[in-house]
């Protein structure tokens, strides 16, 4: 097990407010962790999320810790209205109003509230201790007005460089809404955080070489042809935002690659798209092949047009050399032999055998 001795609270105290690329990475890591917990059946609620219970790796990846007061929410929807919970189980200034009453009743929304407070803590580098929950009506001294949870922490918002105009404030306000029913779930929070991260840090565009079905709630479903943004990748799993589906999560590093890592090919013919998913090509166009898995159709992007789609693998060659031989009417057998010799020396692809057979009368 990995040993982590740095808490988020300790990091903030020592280093101050981090750069946006760092704190958005922390936000998305924590959001994915909570999404995983809430996605279990039955859900698990942490109940004590705070900057003291988020640990950081040496590369500033965040991991949720201290599940000492976490609880399996093994109740039916009707039971939630009559089964009471422990009052204020976590750090007081991170607790929502429904957890601080006598005989409280709460669910996963307690963690969403704490998550919003965590966002504020990081942005302001100040423990978000709230002021009083009520205030005197300036127009009527005999009247008491309620104060929202956001207003109770407006002194922390004032410490943020952009103040209330910071792009994360709208999401933060939703998370700490007084009513748990009006807070977004962690699926929505995770997606919105990744969208904020996209704007702050464009990330790198990757393409799946094959479809991927998630094996856990923290992972993302990917299809061939999807455009995927990747942030702060590790050796085995990449934190990914699928631009095609809007889904977010982790995906195996070995199925994703950047466009410049994809094999290149050259169109042997001019051919219009044969289906709605097809790709139009002109003889001599260069393509990046995003997926070679299908034996008959390859998925690629035409560098000349920027369009993506499927193209018959027999219509393109994986080597510029083979294309030149094709134009020069070199016999398929000679071209194949030359490519094999070249491949042995340089490691390049051999001429596609299906194409060679198809052009057997050259």
NORKA-V571669 format. One record per backbone hydrogen bond with DSSP energy under -1.0 kcal/mol. NH is the residue of the N-H (numbers start at 1). CO is the residue of the C=O. If there is no record, write none. Layout:
((NH	CO) (NH	CO))
This chain:
((8	54) (9	51) (11	7) (12	8) (13	9) (14	10) (15	11) (16	12) (22	19) (23	19) (24	20) (26	22) (27	23) (28	24) (29	25) (30	26) (31	27) (32	28) (33	29) (34	30) (35	31) (36	32) (37	33) (38	34) (39	35) (40	37) (44	37) (45	71) (53	50) (55	63) (56	6) (57	61) (60	57) (63	55) (65	53) (70	67) (71	45) (73	43) (74	72) (75	73) (80	76) (82	79) (83	79) (85	104) (88	99) (94	91) (95	92) (99	96) (100	97) (110	107) (111	108) (112	108) (113	109) (114	110) (115	111) (116	112) (117	113) (118	114) (119	115) (120	116) (121	117) (122	118) (123	119) (124	120) (125	121) (129	127) (131	152) (135	145) (137	143) (140	137) (143	140) (145	135) (147	133) (152	148) (153	150) (154	151) (156	153) (157	153) (158	154) (159	156) (160	157) (165	162) (166	163) (169	166) (172	168) (173	169) (174	170) (175	171) (176	172) (177	174) (182	179) (183	180) (189	185) (190	186) (191	187) (192	188) (193	189) (194	190) (195	191) (196	192) (197	193) (198	194) (199	195) (200	196) (201	197) (204	230) (206	228) (207	257) (209	255) (212	222) (219	216) (220	250) (222	212) (226	223) (228	206) (229	241) (230	204) (231	239) (234	237) (238	251) (240	249) (241	229) (242	247) (243	227) (246	242) (249	240) (250	218) (251	238) (253	236) (255	252) (256	253) (257	207) (261	258) (262	259) (265	287) (266	317) (267	285) (268	315) (271	281) (278	275) (279	310) (281	271) (284	267) (285	282) (287	265) (288	301) (289	263) (290	299) (291	299) (298	311) (299	291) (300	309) (301	288) (302	307) (303	286) (306	302) (309	300) (310	277) (311	298) (313	296) (315	312) (317	266) (323	319) (324	320) (325	321) (326	322) (327	323) (328	324) (329	326) (330	325) (335	331) (336	332) (337	333) (338	334) (339	335) (340	336) (341	337) (342	338) (343	339) (344	340) (345	341) (346	342) (347	343) (356	352) (357	353) (358	354) (359	355) (360	357) (362	359))
